[in-house]
Amino acid sequence: MRRLLPLMLAAAALTGRAEIVDRIAASVAGQVVTLSDIRRQIRIAAFLEKSQPDFSEANLRRVASLLVDQAIISREAELSRYAAPSFPEIEAALGEFATTLGVDKQKMLASALEYGFSEEEMRGQAAWRLTLVRFIDYRFRPSVLIGEEDIERYYSEVFAPQFRQRTPGVAPPPPGALRPRIIEILNTQLATGASQLWLEQARKQTRIRYFEEAFK
């Protein structure tokens, strides 16, 4: 799960062409990740997180690894014929994305443009977030099984202690009232965990090559 969460911010322009636009940093089963892909992703992440871009060698390698994971997931989604997000869905996701940043969509796009990012690049971010969520939902949620013991354990070991810590002296809501919410939380956690295990195995079975000179 810790590896998949940063993937929500990864949306590089990956290509299967052999043409070298700048410097190839990694190849993933015929697709390439270029140094400019990595640098652009670092700049976009810094813009969204309101921080300074970190172009250190360690961070270049970290982001390259995230983009390799993205390439693996995108390839699997394509091979499995998952429906690509439609334009209206991407526009809606872009609006939700802006809301999480505390602004409306137009203000976010205008601000991104000032930082040198096109509307298309921001839509790419939204499209990737949708693709990742759908991949996890369609591929792994159907196999998740949650029993009453799981719900009770989460309530007693996670929810109730956190509730008492946040609101001392107030009794937590009864388990029955929270059942749908707990099921959704557990579904997400277990599906994400299953996707993490799949991704680790997929990396072992995929031809991945890093070009060290790109990170120096």
BAKE-346251 format. One line per 5 residues: number of its first residue (from 0); for each residue x, y, z of N, C-alpha, C, O. Coordinates in nm, 3 decimals, m for minus. Example, Ala and Ser with C-alpha at 12.3 -4.5 7.8 and 13.67 -1.06 7.14 Angstrom:
2
0	1.319:m0.569:0.780:1.230:m0.450:0.780:1.320:m0.330:0.780:1.424:m0.332:0.846; 1.285:m0.225:0.708:1.367:m0.106:0.714:1.290:0.003:0.787:1.341:0.114:0.804 $
REM end
This chain:
216
0	0.084:m0.121:0.000:0.000:0.000:0.000:0.087:0.125:0.000:0.055:0.224:m0.067; 0.199:0.121:0.076:0.286:0.238:0.081:0.343:0.270:m0.055:0.369:0.386:m0.086; 0.362:0.168:m0.137:0.417:0.193:m0.271:0.310:0.243:m0.366:0.339:0.323:m0.455; 0.186:0.198:m0.348:0.081:0.235:m0.442:0.032:0.377:m0.420:m0.009:0.443:m0.516; 0.035:0.427:m0.297:m0.016:0.561:m0.274:0.060:0.667:m0.352:m0.004:0.755:m0.410 $
5	0.195:0.664:m0.355:0.263:0.764:m0.439:0.227:0.750:m0.586:0.239:0.846:m0.661; 0.184:0.632:m0.627:0.147:0.612:m0.767:0.027:0.697:m0.805:0.005:0.725:m0.923; m0.052:0.739:m0.706:m0.168:0.822:m0.736:m0.126:0.955:m0.796:m0.205:1.023:m0.861; m0.001:0.992:m0.773:0.049:1.119:m0.826:0.133:1.100:m0.951:0.178:1.198:m1.011; 0.154:0.976:m0.992:0.241:0.952:m1.107:0.160:0.948:m1.234:0.064:0.872:m1.245 $
10	0.199:1.030:m1.334:0.128:1.030:m1.462:0.224:1.072:m1.571:0.209:1.180:m1.629; 0.320:0.990:m1.598:0.422:1.025:m1.697:0.375:0.997:m1.838:0.282:0.918:m1.858; 0.439:1.062:m1.936:0.410:1.036:m2.077:0.500:0.923:m2.123:0.608:0.947:m2.176; 0.456:0.801:m2.103:0.535:0.685:m2.141:0.513:0.655:m2.289:0.405:0.682:m2.343; 0.614:0.601:m2.353:0.603:0.573:m2.496:0.670:0.443:m2.529:0.768:0.404:m2.464 $
15	0.619:0.374:m2.629:0.679:0.249:m2.671:0.773:0.267:m2.788:0.826:0.168:m2.839; 0.795:0.390:m2.832:0.882:0.414:m2.947:1.028:0.397:m2.909:1.067:0.417:m2.794; 1.107:0.360:m3.007:1.251:0.345:m2.983:1.322:0.479:m2.995:1.439:0.492:m2.960; 1.250:0.578:m3.044:1.309:0.710:m3.065:1.353:0.770:m2.933:1.276:0.767:m2.836; 1.474:0.825:m2.926:1.525:0.885:m2.803:1.504:1.036:m2.811:1.565:1.104:m2.894 $
20	1.417:1.088:m2.725:1.389:1.230:m2.723:1.494:1.302:m2.639:1.542:1.407:m2.680; 1.530:1.247:m2.522:1.636:1.305:m2.441:1.730:1.194:m2.394:1.820:1.155:m2.468; 1.710:1.144:m2.276:1.792:1.033:m2.227:1.702:0.928:m2.166:1.618:0.960:m2.082; 1.717:0.806:m2.206:1.635:0.698:m2.153:1.685:0.660:m2.014:1.804:0.633:m1.997; 1.597:0.659:m1.916:1.632:0.625:m1.779:1.597:0.480:m1.746:1.663:0.416:m1.664 $
25	1.490:0.429:m1.810:1.450:0.291:m1.783:1.368:0.240:m1.901:1.306:0.317:m1.974; 1.368:0.109:m1.917:1.281:0.046:m2.015:1.200:m0.061:m1.945:1.249:m0.132:m1.856; 1.073:m0.073:m1.986:0.980:m0.165:m1.922:0.908:m0.242:m2.030:0.810:m0.193:m2.087; 0.954:m0.362:m2.060:0.890:m0.447:m2.161:0.863:m0.371:m2.290:0.754:m0.381:m2.347; 0.961:m0.296:m2.337:0.947:m0.225:m2.463:0.908:m0.080:m2.450:0.927:m0.003:m2.545 $
30	0.853:m0.040:m2.336:0.822:0.101:m2.312:0.944:0.167:m2.250:1.026:0.101:m2.186; 0.956:0.298:m2.268:1.069:0.367:m2.209:1.022:0.478:m2.115:0.918:0.539:m2.136; 1.101:0.501:m2.013:1.084:0.614:m1.922:1.206:0.702:m1.942:1.318:0.658:m1.919; 1.185:0.826:m1.984:1.297:0.915:m2.010:1.326:1.002:m1.888:1.245:1.014:m1.797; 1.444:1.062:m1.890:1.481:1.153:m1.782:1.385:1.271:m1.775:1.354:1.319:m1.666 $
35	1.338:1.318:m1.891:1.243:1.430:m1.890:1.109:1.387:m1.830:1.043:1.467:m1.765; 1.067:1.261:m1.851:0.946:1.210:m1.787:0.959:1.221:m1.635:0.868:1.266:m1.566; 1.075:1.178:m1.585:1.098:1.177:m1.441:1.101:1.319:m1.386:1.037:1.349:m1.285; 1.175:1.407:m1.454:1.185:1.545:m1.407:1.049:1.615:m1.411:1.015:1.691:m1.321; 0.972:1.588:m1.517:0.840:1.650:m1.525:0.751:1.601:m1.410:0.678:1.680:m1.350 $
40	0.758:1.471:m1.381:0.676:1.419:m1.273:0.715:1.479:m1.138:0.628:1.507:m1.055; 0.844:1.499:m1.117:0.890:1.562:m0.993:0.838:1.704:m0.983:0.796:1.747:m0.875; 0.839:1.776:m1.093:0.791:1.914:m1.093:0.641:1.919:m1.069:0.593:2.005:m0.995; 0.565:1.827:m1.131:0.420:1.825:m1.111:0.387:1.791:m0.966:0.301:1.855:m0.905; 0.456:1.692:m0.910:0.432:1.655:m0.771:0.464:1.771:m0.677:0.390:1.795:m0.582 $
45	0.573:1.843:m0.705:0.609:1.958:m0.622:0.502:2.067:m0.632:0.469:2.131:m0.532; 0.450:2.089:m0.753:0.343:2.187:m0.772:0.219:2.148:m0.691:0.161:2.232:m0.623; 0.180:2.022:m0.699:0.060:1.977:m0.628:0.079:1.977:m0.478:m0.016:2.001:m0.403; 0.201:1.951:m0.433:0.228:1.945:m0.289:0.278:2.078:m0.234:0.307:2.090:m0.115; 0.289:2.179:m0.322:0.334:2.312:m0.284:0.471:2.306:m0.216:0.491:2.363:m0.109 $
50	0.564:2.236:m0.280:0.699:2.221:m0.228:0.799:2.246:m0.339:0.761:2.266:m0.454; 0.926:2.246:m0.304:1.030:2.264:m0.404:1.064:2.130:m0.469:1.074:2.029:m0.400; 1.082:2.127:m0.601:1.117:2.000:m0.667:1.252:1.948:m0.621:1.347:2.025:m0.605; 1.259:1.819:m0.600:1.380:1.754:m0.553:1.439:1.671:m0.667:1.388:1.563:m0.699; 1.547:1.721:m0.727:1.609:1.653:m0.839:1.734:1.576:m0.797:1.822:1.550:m0.880 $
55	1.742:1.540:m0.670:1.856:1.463:m0.623:1.856:1.326:m0.690:1.753:1.279:m0.737; 1.973:1.263:m0.693:1.983:1.130:m0.755:1.889:1.030:m0.689:1.826:0.949:m0.757; 1.880:1.037:m0.556:1.793:0.943:m0.484:1.648:0.961:m0.525:1.576:0.862:m0.541; 1.604:1.086:m0.541:1.464:1.109:m0.578:1.438:1.076:m0.724:1.330:1.028:m0.759; 1.537:1.102:m0.810:1.523:1.061:m0.950:1.501:0.910:m0.959:1.417:0.864:m1.037 $
60	1.575:0.834:m0.880:1.560:0.689:m0.881:1.425:0.647:m0.824:1.361:0.555:m0.874; 1.382:0.716:m0.717:1.253:0.682:m0.656:1.139:0.704:m0.754:1.052:0.618:m0.768; 1.138:0.818:m0.821:1.031:0.849:m0.914:1.039:0.759:m1.037:0.936:0.720:m1.092; 1.160:0.727:m1.081:1.175:0.634:m1.193:1.110:0.500:m1.160:1.044:0.440:m1.244; 1.129:0.454:m1.036:1.069:0.327:m0.994:0.917:0.336:m0.994:0.850:0.240:m1.033 $
65	0.862:0.450:m0.952:0.717:0.469:m0.955:0.664:0.465:m1.098:0.558:0.408:m1.124; 0.737:0.526:m1.190:0.693:0.529:m1.329:0.707:0.392:m1.395:0.632:0.358:m1.486; 0.803:0.314:m1.348:0.812:0.175:m1.394:0.688:0.098:m1.349:0.630:0.022:m1.427; 0.649:0.118:m1.224:0.527:0.053:m1.175:0.406:0.097:m1.255:0.319:0.016:m1.287; 0.400:0.226:m1.287:0.288:0.276:m1.366:0.283:0.208:m1.501:0.175:0.171:m1.549 $
70	0.399:0.190:m1.563:0.404:0.126:m1.694:0.354:m0.018:m1.686:0.283:m0.065:m1.775; 0.391:m0.087:m1.579:0.348:m0.227:m1.562:0.197:m0.233:m1.546:0.131:m0.316:m1.609; 0.141:m0.147:m1.463:m0.003:m0.146:m1.440:m0.078:m0.105:m1.566:m0.180:m0.166:m1.600; m0.029:m0.003:m1.635:m0.096:0.043:m1.757:m0.097:m0.068:m1.862:m0.196:m0.087:m1.932; 0.014:m0.139:m1.873:0.022:m0.250:m1.970:m0.077:m0.360:m1.934:m0.144:m0.415:m2.022 $
75	m0.086:m0.393:m1.806:m0.179:m0.498:m1.763:m0.323:m0.455:m1.785:m0.406:m0.535:m1.827; m0.353:m0.328:m1.756:m0.489:m0.278:m1.778:m0.527:m0.284:m1.925:m0.641:m0.316:m1.960; m0.430:m0.254:m2.012:m0.455:m0.259:m2.156:m0.476:m0.403:m2.203:m0.568:m0.432:m2.280; m0.390:m0.494:m2.156:m0.401:m0.635:m2.195:m0.532:m0.697:m2.144:m0.590:m0.784:m2.209; m0.577:m0.651:m2.028:m0.701:m0.702:m1.969:m0.825:m0.633:m2.025:m0.938:m0.666:m1.988 $
80	m0.802:m0.537:m2.114:m0.911:m0.465:m2.182:m1.004:m0.391:m2.085:m1.125:m0.387:m2.104; m0.944:m0.333:m1.980:m1.024:m0.246:m1.894:m1.059:m0.120:m1.971:m0.975:m0.066:m2.044; m1.181:m0.074:m1.957:m1.224:0.046:m2.030:m1.146:0.168:m1.983:m1.133:0.193:m1.863; m1.093:0.242:m2.079:m1.021:0.365:m2.045:m1.121:0.471:m1.998:m1.235:0.474:m2.045; m1.080:0.558:m1.906:m1.170:0.665:m1.860:m1.216:0.752:m1.976:m1.136:0.789:m2.062 $
85	m1.344:0.786:m1.977:m1.397:0.874:m2.081:m1.362:1.018:m2.049:m1.321:1.050:m1.937; m1.378:1.106:m2.148:m1.347:1.248:m2.126:m1.432:1.309:m2.014:m1.378:1.379:m1.929; m1.566:1.283:m2.011:m1.645:1.338:m1.900:m1.599:1.287:m1.764:m1.600:1.360:m1.665; m1.558:1.160:m1.758:m1.510:1.105:m1.631:m1.380:1.171:m1.589:m1.358:1.199:m1.471; m1.294:1.197:m1.687:m1.167:1.264:m1.656:m1.193:1.406:m1.608:m1.129:1.453:m1.514 $
90	m1.287:1.475:m1.673:m1.319:1.611:m1.631:m1.375:1.614:m1.489:m1.342:1.702:m1.411; m1.461:1.516:m1.457:m1.516:1.508:m1.322:m1.406:1.479:m1.221:m1.403:1.539:m1.113; m1.315:1.387:m1.256:m1.205:1.353:m1.167:m1.112:1.473:m1.148:m1.057:1.493:m1.040; m1.094:1.550:m1.255:m1.010:1.669:m1.246:m1.070:1.769:m1.146:m0.998:1.832:m1.069; m1.204:1.782:m1.150:m1.271:1.870:m1.055:m1.254:1.821:m0.912:m1.229:1.900:m0.821 $
95	m1.266:1.691:m0.892:m1.247:1.633:m0.758:m1.102:1.650:m0.713:m1.074:1.676:m0.596; m1.011:1.634:m0.808:m0.869:1.651:m0.780:m0.844:1.794:m0.730:m0.774:1.814:m0.631; m0.903:1.892:m0.799:m0.885:2.032:m0.759:m0.943:2.055:m0.619:m0.886:2.130:m0.540; m1.057:1.992:m0.590:m1.120:2.009:m0.460:m1.028:1.963:m0.348:m1.022:2.027:m0.242; m0.956:1.853:m0.371:m0.863:1.804:m0.267:m0.750:1.904:m0.243:m0.688:1.903:m0.137 $
100	m0.725:1.990:m0.342:m0.621:2.092:m0.327:m0.678:2.223:m0.272:m0.604:2.318:m0.248; m0.811:2.227:m0.252:m0.875:2.345:m0.195:m0.904:2.456:m0.293:m0.922:2.571:m0.254; m0.909:2.423:m0.424:m0.940:2.523:m0.527:m1.039:2.464:m0.626:m1.067:2.344:m0.623; m1.094:2.550:m0.714:m1.180:2.495:m0.818:m1.094:2.454:m0.938:m0.974:2.484:m0.944; m1.157:2.384:m1.034:m1.082:2.328:m1.145:m1.013:2.434:m1.229:m0.895:2.420:m1.262 $
105	m1.084:2.540:m1.263:m1.026:2.644:m1.348:m0.908:2.714:m1.282:m0.809:2.747:m1.348; m0.919:2.735:m1.152:m0.808:2.800:m1.081:m0.687:2.708:m1.078:m0.573:2.754:m1.093; m0.710:2.579:m1.059:m0.599:2.485:m1.058:m0.530:2.480:m1.194:m0.407:2.482:m1.202; m0.610:2.475:m1.302:m0.554:2.470:m1.436:m0.477:2.598:m1.469:m0.371:2.594:m1.531; m0.532:2.711:m1.425:m0.465:2.839:m1.451:m0.333:2.845:m1.376:m0.232:2.892:m1.429 $
110	m0.334:2.798:m1.252:m0.212:2.798:m1.172:m0.108:2.703:m1.231:0.011:2.734:m1.234; m0.156:2.587:m1.278:m0.065:2.489:m1.340:m0.001:2.549:m1.465:0.118:2.527:m1.491; m0.079:2.624:m1.542:m0.026:2.686:m1.664:0.085:2.784:m1.631:0.184:2.792:m1.703; 0.069:2.859:m1.521:0.172:2.954:m1.478:0.302:2.882:m1.443:0.411:2.937:m1.458; 0.289:2.758:m1.395:0.406:2.679:m1.359:0.461:2.599:m1.477:0.557:2.524:m1.462 $
115	0.400:2.617:m1.594:0.451:2.553:m1.714:0.389:2.419:m1.747:0.443:2.345:m1.830; 0.276:2.385:m1.684:0.209:2.259:m1.713:0.082:2.285:m1.794:0.005:2.375:m1.762; 0.062:2.207:m1.897:m0.056:2.224:m1.981:m0.179:2.159:m1.918:m0.168:2.079:m1.826; m0.295:2.196:m1.970:m0.419:2.132:m1.925:m0.414:1.982:m1.953:m0.466:1.902:m1.876; m0.352:1.947:m2.065:m0.345:1.805:m2.102:m0.264:1.726:m2.000:m0.298:1.612:m1.968 $
120	m0.158:1.786:m1.949:m0.077:1.717:m1.848:m0.157:1.698:m1.719:m0.145:1.594:m1.655; m0.236:1.796:m1.681:m0.317:1.783:m1.560:m0.428:1.680:m1.581:m0.464:1.607:m1.489; m0.483:1.676:m1.703:m0.583:1.573:m1.731:m0.518:1.434:m1.728:m0.582:1.335:m1.691; m0.392:1.428:m1.767:m0.320:1.303:m1.759:m0.308:1.255:m1.614:m0.317:1.136:m1.586; m0.288:1.350:m1.523:m0.285:1.315:m1.381:m0.419:1.254:m1.338:m0.423:1.148:m1.274 $
125	m0.528:1.322:m1.375:m0.661:1.275:m1.336:m0.693:1.140:m1.399:m0.749:1.052:m1.334; m0.656:1.123:m1.526:m0.683:0.998:m1.596:m0.607:0.882:m1.531:m0.660:0.771:m1.518; m0.483:0.908:m1.491:m0.405:0.801:m1.428:m0.464:0.761:m1.293:m0.470:0.643:m1.260; m0.508:0.860:m1.215:m0.570:0.829:m1.086:m0.693:0.741:m1.106:m0.714:0.645:m1.032; m0.773:0.773:m1.206:m0.891:0.691:m1.237:m0.850:0.551:m1.280:m0.909:0.452:m1.235 $
130	m0.750:0.542:m1.365:m0.705:0.412:m1.415:m0.656:0.324:m1.300:m0.689:0.205:m1.295; m0.580:0.382:m1.208:m0.526:0.305:m1.096:m0.637:0.255:m1.005:m0.638:0.139:m0.965; m0.731:0.344:m0.971:m0.841:0.305:m0.883:m0.925:0.196:m0.948:m0.963:0.099:m0.882; m0.953:0.211:m1.078:m1.033:0.110:m1.147:m0.961:m0.024:m1.155:m1.022:m0.129:m1.140; m0.831:m0.018:m1.179:m0.753:m0.141:m1.188:m0.762:m0.218:m1.057:m0.783:m0.339:m1.057 $
135	m0.745:m0.149:m0.946:m0.753:m0.214:m0.815:m0.894:m0.267:m0.790:m0.911:m0.379:m0.742; m0.995:m0.184:m0.821:m1.133:m0.225:m0.797:m1.173:m0.346:m0.880:m1.228:m0.443:m0.827; m1.145:m0.343:m1.008:m1.190:m0.449:m1.098:m1.109:m0.577:m1.083:m1.163:m0.688:m1.093; m0.979:m0.562:m1.057:m0.892:m0.679:m1.054:m0.889:m0.748:m0.918:m0.881:m0.870:m0.911; m0.896:m0.670:m0.809:m0.871:m0.728:m0.678:m0.989:m0.724:m0.580:m0.997:m0.809:m0.492 $
140	m1.079:m0.629:m0.593:m1.191:m0.623:m0.498:m1.280:m0.747:m0.502:m1.325:m0.792:m0.396; m1.308:m0.805:m0.621:m1.397:m0.922:m0.623:m1.347:m1.040:m0.540:m1.426:m1.124:m0.496; m1.216:m1.047:m0.517:m1.161:m1.160:m0.442:m1.152:m1.133:m0.292:m1.112:m1.220:m0.215; m1.189:m1.012:m0.250:m1.180:m0.977:m0.108:m1.300:m1.034:m0.033:m1.414:m1.014:m0.073; m1.271:m1.104:0.075:m1.376:m1.160:0.161:m1.361:m1.102:0.301:m1.255:m1.111:0.363 $
145	m1.468:m1.042:0.350:m1.466:m0.979:0.482:m1.571:m1.045:0.570:m1.689:m1.048:0.534; m1.529:m1.097:0.684:m1.620:m1.162:0.777:m1.657:m1.071:0.893:m1.599:m0.964:0.910; m1.753:m1.115:0.972:m1.795:m1.037:1.088:m1.681:m1.018:1.187:m1.672:m0.915:1.253; m1.594:m1.118:1.198:m1.480:m1.106:1.289:m1.387:m0.994:1.245:m1.330:m0.923:1.328; m1.371:m0.979:1.114:m1.286:m0.871:1.062:m1.344:m0.735:1.098:m1.272:m0.643:1.137 $
150	m1.476:m0.723:1.084:m1.543:m0.596:1.115:m1.531:m0.564:1.263:m1.499:m0.451:1.300; m1.556:m0.664:1.347:m1.548:m0.643:1.492:m1.406:m0.609:1.535:m1.386:m0.525:1.622; m1.308:m0.677:1.473:m1.167:m0.650:1.508:m1.128:m0.507:1.471:m1.062:m0.439:1.549; m1.169:m0.462:1.352:m1.136:m0.327:1.311:m1.202:m0.226:1.404:m1.140:m0.125:1.441; m1.326:m0.253:1.442:m1.398:m0.160:1.530:m1.328:m0.149:1.665:m1.305:m0.039:1.715 $
155	m1.296:m0.263:1.725:m1.240:m0.263:1.860:m1.093:m0.224:1.865:m1.049:m0.164:1.963; m1.016:m0.259:1.760:m0.873:m0.235:1.764:m0.829:m0.107:1.693:m0.720:m0.055:1.720; m0.912:m0.056:1.603:m0.873:0.062:1.527:m0.968:0.179:1.550:m0.929:0.284:1.601; m1.097:0.160:1.511:m1.188:0.273:1.514:m1.213:0.324:1.656:m1.194:0.443:1.682; m1.255:0.236:1.747:m1.291:0.280:1.882:m1.174:0.349:1.953:m1.194:0.456:2.011 $
160	m1.051:0.293:1.952:m0.940:0.363:2.017:m0.912:0.501:1.957:m0.886:0.597:2.029; m0.917:0.510:1.824:m0.893:0.640:1.759:m1.002:0.739:1.794:m0.975:0.857:1.816; m1.128:0.692:1.800:m1.239:0.779:1.833:m1.223:0.834:1.975:m1.243:0.953:1.998; m1.188:0.747:2.070:m1.172:0.789:2.210:m1.057:0.887:2.225:m1.062:0.977:2.308; m0.953:0.868:2.144:m0.839:0.959:2.149:m0.876:1.097:2.096:m0.832:1.199:2.150 $
165	m0.958:1.100:1.990:m0.999:1.228:1.931:m1.103:1.299:2.016:m1.102:1.422:2.026; m1.193:1.222:2.078:m1.303:1.282:2.155:m1.310:1.219:2.293:m1.397:1.136:2.319; m1.219:1.258:2.382:m1.218:1.200:2.518:m1.352:1.219:2.590:m1.412:1.327:2.585; m1.396:1.114:2.657:m1.519:1.123:2.735:m1.645:1.098:2.657:m1.754:1.093:2.716; m1.635:1.081:2.524:m1.752:1.056:2.439:m1.751:0.910:2.395:m1.649:0.860:2.347 $
170	m1.864:0.843:2.410:m1.873:0.703:2.371:m1.876:0.691:2.219:m1.946:0.768:2.153; m1.801:0.597:2.162:m1.802:0.580:2.015:m1.936:0.528:1.967:m2.007:0.462:2.043; m1.973:0.555:1.842:m2.098:0.501:1.787:m2.096:0.349:1.793:m1.990:0.288:1.791; m2.214:0.287:1.800:m2.220:0.140:1.804:m2.168:0.079:1.675:m2.176:0.142:1.569; m2.114:m0.043:1.682:m2.057:m0.107:1.562:m2.155:m0.118:1.446:m2.117:m0.100:1.331 $
175	m2.283:m0.146:1.477:m2.380:m0.164:1.370:m2.396:m0.041:1.283:m2.417:m0.052:1.162; m2.387:0.077:1.344:m2.405:0.202:1.269:m2.288:0.228:1.175:m2.302:0.303:1.078; m2.174:0.166:1.203:m2.053:0.190:1.124:m2.020:0.076:1.028:m1.920:0.082:0.957; m2.104:m0.026:1.026:m2.073:m0.146:0.949:m2.042:m0.118:0.801:m1.940:m0.164:0.751; m2.128:m0.044:0.728:m2.098:m0.017:0.586:m1.966:0.057:0.567:m1.890:0.029:0.474 $
180	m1.940:0.152:0.656:m1.816:0.231:0.646:m1.694:0.143:0.670:m1.594:0.154:0.599; m1.702:0.056:0.771:m1.589:m0.033:0.802:m1.565:m0.131:0.689:m1.450:m0.160:0.654; m1.673:m0.184:0.631:m1.659:m0.278:0.519:m1.588:m0.210:0.402:m1.500:m0.271:0.339; m1.624:m0.087:0.373:m1.560:m0.015:0.263:m1.412:0.007:0.291:m1.328:m0.009:0.203; m1.379:0.044:0.415:m1.239:0.066:0.452:m1.160:m0.063:0.437:m1.051:m0.062:0.379 $
185	m1.213:m0.173:0.488:m1.144:m0.301:0.481:m1.132:m0.349:0.336:m1.029:m0.404:0.297; m1.238:m0.328:0.258:m1.233:m0.364:0.116:m1.117:m0.294:0.047:m1.040:m0.356:m0.027; m1.105:m0.164:0.071:m1.000:m0.085:0.009:m0.862:m0.131:0.055:m0.771:m0.146:m0.026; m0.847:m0.153:0.185:m0.718:m0.194:0.238:m0.675:m0.330:0.184:m0.560:m0.347:0.142; m0.767:m0.426:0.184:m0.732:m0.560:0.139:m0.707:m0.565:m0.011:m0.616:m0.635:m0.057 $
190	m0.789:m0.492:m0.089:m0.769:m0.488:m0.234:m0.636:m0.421:m0.268:m0.565:m0.465:m0.358; m0.603:m0.315:m0.196:m0.476:m0.247:m0.219:m0.359:m0.337:m0.182:m0.258:m0.341:m0.252; m0.373:m0.409:m0.071:m0.268:m0.503:m0.032:m0.248:m0.612:m0.135:m0.135:m0.650:m0.164; m0.358:m0.664:m0.189:m0.350:m0.768:m0.292:m0.283:m0.713:m0.418:m0.204:m0.782:m0.482; m0.315:m0.590:m0.454:m0.254:m0.530:m0.573:m0.105:m0.507:m0.551:m0.026:m0.516:m0.645 $
195	m0.066:m0.477:m0.427:0.077:m0.459:m0.397:0.153:m0.590:m0.417:0.262:m0.591:m0.474; 0.096:m0.699:m0.370:0.160:m0.829:m0.388:0.170:m0.864:m0.536:0.272:m0.916:m0.582; 0.063:m0.834:m0.611:0.065:m0.860:m0.756:0.175:m0.778:m0.823:0.247:m0.830:m0.909; 0.186:m0.652:m0.785:0.284:m0.564:m0.847:0.426:m0.613:m0.820:0.511:m0.610:m0.909; 0.452:m0.656:m0.698:0.585:m0.707:m0.665:0.619:m0.829:m0.751:0.731:m0.842:m0.798 $
200	0.521:m0.917:m0.771:0.543:m1.035:m0.855:0.559:m0.996:m1.001:0.642:m1.052:m1.072; 0.477:m0.900:m1.046:0.484:m0.856:m1.185:0.619:m0.794:m1.218:0.670:m0.812:m1.329; 0.677:m0.724:m1.124:0.810:m0.665:m1.147:0.914:m0.774:m1.171:1.004:m0.758:m1.253; 0.900:m0.885:m1.100:0.995:m0.995:m1.116:0.982:m1.062:m1.252:1.078:m1.119:m1.305; 0.862:m1.055:m1.310:0.835:m1.124:m1.436:0.844:m1.032:m1.557:0.822:m1.076:m1.670 $
205	0.875:m0.905:m1.534:0.880:m0.807:m1.643:1.024:m0.768:m1.673:1.105:m0.754:m1.581; 1.054:m0.750:m1.800:1.188:m0.706:m1.840:1.204:m0.558:m1.806:1.148:m0.471:m1.873; 1.280:m0.531:m1.702:1.303:m0.393:m1.657:1.452:m0.366:m1.659:1.532:m0.444:m1.607; 1.489:m0.255:m1.718:1.629:m0.217:m1.722:1.643:m0.069:m1.687:1.572:0.015:m1.742; 1.735:m0.039:m1.597:1.765:0.099:m1.563:1.897:0.138:m1.628:1.992:0.059:m1.629 $
210	1.904:0.259:m1.682:2.023:0.310:m1.747:2.091:0.407:m1.649:2.049:0.522:m1.634; 2.195:0.358:m1.586:2.257:0.430:m1.473:2.305:0.570:m1.511:2.299:0.661:m1.429; 2.352:0.587:m1.635:2.407:0.718:m1.672:2.302:0.829:m1.666:2.337:0.946:m1.653; 2.174:0.792:m1.675:2.069:0.894:m1.671:2.053:0.955:m1.532:1.999:1.064:m1.518; 2.100:0.886:m1.429:2.079:0.932:m1.292:2.201:1.004:m1.235:2.198:1.049:m1.120 $
215	2.306:1.015:m1.312:2.428:1.079:m1.264:2.427:1.229:m1.287:2.523:1.297:m1.252 $
REM end
